[in-house]
Amino acid sequence: MDKFVIKGGNRLTGDIYVSGAKNAAVAIIPAVILSDEPCVLENVPKISDVSIGLKILAEMGASVNMIDDTTFRIDATNLVNSEVPYEMARKMRASYYFLGACLGKFGKAMVSMPGGCPLGDRPIDMHLKSFEVLGSKNDIINGVVNVECDHLYGGHIYFDKVSVGATMNAILASVKADGLTIIENAAREPHIVDLANFLNSMGADIMGAGTDVIKVRGVKHLRGTTYSIVPDQIEAGTYMIAAAATHGDVMIRNVIPKHLESITAKLIKIGVNVEEYDDAVRVWTTRPLVKTNVKTSPHPGFPTDMQPQIATLLTLVDGPSLVTETIWDSRFAYVEELRRMGANITIDGKVAIIEGTGKLNGAPVKACDLRAGAALIIAGLAADGITEIEDIHHIERGYQDMDGKLRGIGADIEKRYFPGESSIKTCGA
């Protein structure tokens, strides 16, 4: 079994570079299916979710060629298969973006229900309802989603609640539909804007991405393009909190500071210094950190994907803080792992009551999901003693070379293989 082994107590200092955004890449890769010409994607993060997405394309018949570590040329022009390989799709949450892309290209798609992190139910009703508005018939048989239509027509899609995945799938399915599609109560995250920008660079007609009303006027053809994926706001935010937790001084480069505003605002309230540059942020501490309350909400609110990380930081301040989760039902599984490290956290429904003690101790812990794993790395960096984190495949789904990047700014962290060991406990067990 592979584990991250961390010796805590080192102050992080220096420059760290952020990779391309996972949440944008996993939608843009399926979106290439819609192009009538080859595409080149730049700033592609080297993470397992992206690797699976590229393998899915190749298995479906696309030509996928690596130009360099972060650049790929993808030719899906001869693709005729609208069925996504079952086992591969089950390994990644974002496999459902192949539904919208294949529906838009072929008028049909077959994809298994999404996998990924265990954060609670992942219903795709809103995805399917948006497809129905465009003219699709849908069903789910033996865990496989089938969507099919004779013709796609623009329509009026209204989401009862904000959904990033459903918004992106509606865009993918409607970009070649006849007429105008209006998507109301749309999600506004940066990766939605990035997907729209990518499609527009191919000749799509998408307006309003980044607002709660998106208008898509269907086009007949999409040309090839060369496109650089936006930097990852969650990776950047994770390193911002790691710098704060270790009382460090870190320059985080290759970022868009505007995408980090909700994270920056909370860190400043906690007592962290944050200075913005054109494509970088500097994070450092000069005074004791203080308690605060955090509530997750859709963009531009505080992102749910940063909730475990900031909760970890709040265990290191003096006094009580509240963290309220409004997006996912099961995002506190990591709390029991932090308790193993000495954290004092009580869960009451969707609220975590954190009694900050200013101290954590190293312990053997388990990464329950992607962002929980990142939070445990932060905890290990700030803790006294040695922390061993198992099930690190969750972390590698969304962070490129996280241990290597952290070593570059002073962390004592390494990936080790422990022969004969296997994961025998579940999170919190």
Residue pairs with C-beta under 8 A, 6 or more apart in sequence:
1 390
1 417
1 418
1 421
1 422
1 423
2 392
2 393
2 415
2 416
2 417
2 418
3 388
3 389
3 390
3 392
3 415
3 416
3 418
4 377
4 380
4 387
4 388
4 389
4 392
4 395
4 403
4 413
4 414
4 415
4 416
5 386
5 387
5 388
5 389
5 413
5 414
5 415
5 416
6 362
6 377
6 380
6 381
6 383
6 386
6 387
6 388
6 389
6 411
6 412
6 413
7 362
7 385
7 386
7 412
7 413
8 360
8 362
8 380
8 381
8 382
8 383
8 384
8 385
8 386
8 387
8 412
9 383
9 384
9 412
10 246
10 381
10 410
10 411
10 412
11 246
11 247
11 248
11 249
11 410
12 242
12 243
12 246
12 248
12 249
12 250
12 381
12 406
12 409
12 410
12 411
13 248
13 249
13 250
13 409
13 410
14 250
14 251
14 408
14 409
14 410
15 250
15 251
15 252
15 253
15 408
15 409
16 239
16 250
16 251
16 252
16 253
16 405
16 406
16 408
16 409
17 253
17 254
17 405
18 231
18 232
18 235
18 236
18 239
18 252
18 253
18 254
18 255
19 43
19 45
19 46
19 47
19 70
19 231
19 232
19 235
19 254
19 400
20 43
20 44
20 45
20 70
20 228
20 229
20 230
20 231
20 232
21 45
21 190
21 191
21 194
21 229
21 230
21 231
21 232
21 233
21 234
21 235
22 45
22 47
22 49
22 50
22 232
22 234
22 235
22 397
22 398
23 94
23 164
23 189
23 191
23 232
23 234
24 190
24 191
24 194
24 195
24 229
24 230
24 232
25 41
25 44
25 45
25 49
25 50
25 53
25 229
26 49
26 50
26 53
26 92
26 94
26 97
27 94
27 97
27 168
27 172
27 191
27 195
28 41
28 194
28 195
28 198
28 227
28 229
29 41
29 50
29 53
29 54
29 57
29 74
30 53
30 57
30 97
30 98
30 100
30 101
30 102
30 172
31 97
31 101
31 172
31 195
31 198
31 199
32 39
32 41
32 57
32 62
32 74
32 76
32 101
33 57
33 62
33 76
33 79
33 98
33 101
33 102
33 104
33 105
34 101
34 104
34 105
34 172
34 175
34 176
34 199
34 202
34 222
35 76
35 77
35 202
35 222
35 223
35 224
35 225
36 77
36 221
36 222
36 223
36 224
37 77
37 222
37 223
37 224
38 63
38 73
38 74
38 75
38 76
38 77
38 224
39 73
39 74
39 75
39 76
39 202
39 224
39 225
39 226
39 227
40 67
40 71
40 72
40 73
40 74
40 224
40 225
40 226
40 227
41 71
41 72
41 74
41 227
41 228
41 229
42 70
42 71
42 226
42 227
42 228
42 229
43 70
43 71
43 228
43 229
43 230
43 231
44 50
44 70
44 71
44 72
44 229
45 70
45 229
45 232
45 400
46 69
46 70
46 400
46 401
47 396
47 397
47 398
47 399
47 400
48 393
48 396
48 397
49 92
49 93
49 94
49 116
49 397
49 398
52 88
52 91
52 92
53 92
53 94
54 64
54 72
54 74
55 88
56 84
56 85
56 88
56 89
56 95
56 98
57 64
57 74
57 76
58 64
59 85
59 88
60 76
60 79
60 81
60 83
60 84
60 85
61 76
61 78
61 79
61 80
61 81
62 74
62 75
62 76
62 78
62 79
63 73
63 74
63 75
63 76
63 78
64 72
64 73
64 74
65 72
65 73
65 74
66 72
67 73
79 105
80 106
82 102
82 105
82 106
82 108
82 109
82 110
83 109
83 110
83 111
84 95
84 98
84 102
84 109
84 110
84 111
84 112
86 112
86 144
88 95
89 95
89 98
89 111
89 112
89 114
89 115
90 112
90 113
90 114
90 115
91 115
91 116
92 114
92 115
92 116
92 397
93 114
93 115
93 116
93 117
93 122
94 114
94 116
94 165
95 111
95 112
95 114
95 115
96 111
96 114
96 124
96 127
96 145
96 165
96 169
97 165
97 168
97 169
97 172
98 109
98 111
99 109
99 111
99 127
99 131
99 145
99 147
99 169
99 173
100 109
100 127
100 131
100 168
100 169
100 170
100 171
100 172
100 173
101 109
101 172
102 108
102 109
102 111
103 109
103 131
103 134
103 136
103 147
103 149
103 152
103 172
103 173
104 152
104 172
104 173
104 174
104 175
104 176
104 177
105 176
107 148
107 149
107 150
107 151
107 152
108 146
108 147
108 148
108 149
109 145
109 146
109 147
109 148
110 144
110 145
110 146
111 144
111 145
112 143
112 144
112 145
113 122
113 124
113 140
113 143
113 144
113 145
114 122
114 124
116 122
116 370
116 397
117 368
117 369
117 370
117 371
117 394
117 397
118 330
118 333
118 368
118 369
119 328
119 329
119 330
119 331
119 369
120 328
120 329
120 330
120 331
121 329
124 145
124 165
124 166
126 159
126 160
126 161
126 163
126 166
127 163
127 165
127 166
127 169
127 170
128 136
128 138
128 145
128 147
129 157
130 157
130 159
130 166
130 169
130 170
130 173
130 183
131 138
131 147
131 149
131 169
131 173
132 138
133 155
133 156
133 157
133 181
134 149
134 152
134 153
134 154
134 155
134 157
134 173
134 174
134 177
134 181
135 149
135 150
135 151
135 152
135 153
135 155
135 177
136 147
136 148
136 149
136 152
136 173
137 147
137 148
137 149
138 145
138 146
138 147
138 148
139 145
139 146
140 146
151 178
152 173
152 174
152 176
152 177
152 178
152 218
153 177
153 178
153 179
154 174
154 177
154 178
154 179
154 180
154 181
154 182
154 216
154 217
154 218
155 174
155 177
155 181
155 182
156 181
156 182
156 184
157 170
157 174
157 181
157 182
157 183
157 184
158 184
158 185
159 166
159 167
159 183
159 184
159 185
159 186
160 185
161 185
162 185
162 186
162 187
162 212
162 298
163 187
164 187
164 189
164 191
164 192
164 298
166 187
167 183
167 186
167 187
167 192
167 214
168 187
168 191
168 192
168 195
170 181
170 183
170 186
170 214
170 216
171 183
171 192
171 195
171 196
171 199
171 206
171 209
171 214
171 216
172 195
174 181
174 183
174 216
174 218
175 199
175 204
175 206
175 216
175 218
175 219
175 222
176 218
176 219
176 220
176 222
177 216
177 218
178 218
179 217
179 218
180 215
180 216
180 217
180 218
181 215
181 216
181 217
181 218
182 213
182 214
182 215
183 213
183 214
183 215
183 216
184 212
184 213
185 212
186 192
186 208
186 211
186 212
186 213
186 214
187 298
187 299
188 210
188 211
188 212
188 298
188 299
188 300
189 298
189 299
190 210
190 230
190 233
190 256
190 259
190 299
191 230
192 209
192 210
193 209
193 210
193 230
194 229
194 230
195 209
196 204
196 206
196 209
196 214
197 209
197 227
198 225
198 227
199 206
199 222
200 206
201 225
201 227
202 222
202 223
202 224
202 225
203 219
203 221
203 222
203 223
204 216
204 219
204 222
205 216
205 217
205 218
205 219
206 214
206 215
206 216
207 214
207 215
207 216
207 217
208 214
208 215
230 256
230 259
231 254
231 255
231 256
231 259
233 255
233 256
233 259
233 260
233 263
233 303
234 303
234 305
234 306
234 371
234 398
235 398
235 399
235 400
236 252
236 255
236 259
236 260
236 281
237 260
237 263
237 303
237 306
237 309
238 306
238 309
238 374
238 378
238 399
239 250
239 252
239 283
239 405
240 250
240 252
240 260
240 263
240 264
240 267
240 272
240 274
240 281
240 283
241 263
241 267
241 306
241 309
241 310
241 312
241 313
241 378
242 248
242 250
242 377
242 378
242 381
242 406
243 249
243 250
243 252
243 272
243 283
243 284
243 285
244 267
244 270
244 272
244 283
244 285
244 289
244 313
245 312
245 313
245 316
245 378
245 379
245 381
245 382
246 381
246 382
247 285
248 283
248 284
248 285
248 409
248 410
249 282
249 283
249 284
249 285
250 282
250 283
250 284
250 409
251 280
251 281
251 282
252 280
252 281
252 282
252 283
253 279
253 280
254 279
254 280
255 279
255 280
255 281
256 279
257 264
257 276
257 277
257 278
257 279
257 280
257 281
260 281
261 300
262 299
262 300
262 301
262 302
262 303
263 302
263 303
263 306
263 310
264 274
264 276
264 281
266 292
266 294
266 302
266 310
267 274
267 283
268 274
269 290
269 292
270 289
270 290
270 291
270 292
270 313
270 314
270 317
271 285
271 287
271 288
271 289
271 290
271 317
272 283
272 284
272 285
272 289
273 282
273 283
273 284
273 285
273 286
274 281
274 282
274 283
275 281
275 282
288 317
288 318
289 313
289 316
289 317
290 317
290 318
290 319
291 314
291 317
291 318
291 319
291 320
291 321
291 356
292 314
292 321
293 321
293 322
293 323
293 324
294 302
294 307
294 310
294 311
294 314
294 321
294 322
294 323
294 324
295 301
295 302
295 323
295 324
295 326
296 302
296 303
296 304
296 306
296 307
296 324
296 325
296 326
296 327
297 326
297 327
298 327
302 310
304 325
304 326
304 327
304 328
304 331
305 371
306 371
307 323
307 325
307 331
307 371
308 331
308 334
308 371
308 372
308 374
308 375
309 371
309 374
309 375
309 378
310 323
311 323
311 335
311 338
311 345
311 352
311 354
311 375
312 338
312 343
312 375
312 376
312 378
312 379
312 382
313 378
314 321
314 323
314 354
314 356
315 338
315 343
315 344
315 345
315 354
315 356
315 357
315 360
315 379
316 356
316 358
316 359
316 360
316 382
317 356
317 358
318 356
318 357
318 358
319 355
319 356
320 353
320 354
320 355
320 356
321 353
321 354
321 356
322 351
322 352
322 353
322 354
323 351
323 352
323 354
324 350
324 351
324 352
325 331
325 332
325 350
325 351
325 352
326 350
329 350
332 347
332 352
333 368
333 369
333 372
333 427
333 428
334 368
334 369
334 372
334 375
334 376
334 427
335 343
335 345
335 347
335 352
335 428
336 427
336 428
337 365
337 366
337 368
337 372
337 376
337 427
337 428
338 345
338 360
338 365
338 375
338 376
338 379
339 345
340 363
340 364
340 365
341 360
341 361
341 362
341 363
341 365
341 379
341 380
341 383
341 387
342 357
342 359
342 360
342 361
342 363
342 383
343 354
343 357
343 360
343 379
344 354
344 355
344 356
344 357
345 352
345 353
345 354
345 355
346 352
346 353
346 355
347 353
359 384
360 379
360 382
360 383
360 384
361 383
361 384
361 385
362 380
362 383
362 384
362 385
362 386
362 387
363 383
363 385
363 387
363 388
364 387
364 388
364 390
365 376
365 379
365 380
365 387
365 388
365 389
365 390
366 389
366 390
366 391
366 423
366 425
366 426
366 427
367 373
367 376
367 389
367 390
367 391
367 392
367 394
367 395
368 391
368 394
368 427
368 428
369 394
370 394
370 395
370 397
370 398
370 399
371 398
372 394
372 427
373 389
373 391
373 392
373 394
373 395
374 395
374 398
374 399
374 402
376 387
376 389
377 389
377 395
377 402
377 406
377 413
379 387
380 387
380 389
380 413
381 406
381 411
381 413
389 395
390 421
390 423
391 423
392 415
395 402
396 402
403 411
403 413
403 414
403 415
406 413
407 413
407 414
